[in-house]
Amino acid sequence: MSYIIKKEGFSYAFDASACAACSARCCTGESGYIYVNAKEIEAIASLLEMSADAFTQKYLFKVGYKYSIKEVKVGESYECVFYNKEYNGCSIYEARPAQCATFPFWDYFKSRVDELKLECPGVFDA
């Protein structure tokens, strides 16, 4: 069963059922930033049954005035620290940051659809 998502202002659509077979390319690959705000930090810390301070110390690093989730280097790739290979998914899915929840509908990709299609097999022309 496919679950097609379209969003106004984007020239592409997304079949969320493709996530099951893609090996989480949006959670692995090139290094990048996964920004979290104070509300997201609280939600993730709560899910993990940690204080926000302990969560911040263990899982985040500062980028300017923002916080980003740490990555783990695996071979030539980088993985979000919360990516779980065993079930090909996110171990904090219920509290994942907005940046993750809104993928692939990022303004960045509006003019880079070909780049997005290389990363995400669920993206296709609308």
Secondary structure, 3 states (H helix, E strand, C coil): CCCEEECCCCCEEEEHHHHHHCCCCCCEECCCCCEECHHHHHHHHHHCCCCHHHHHHHHEEEECCEEEECEEEECCEEEECCEEHHHCEECCHHHCCHHHHCCCCCHHHHHCHHHHHHHCCCEEEC
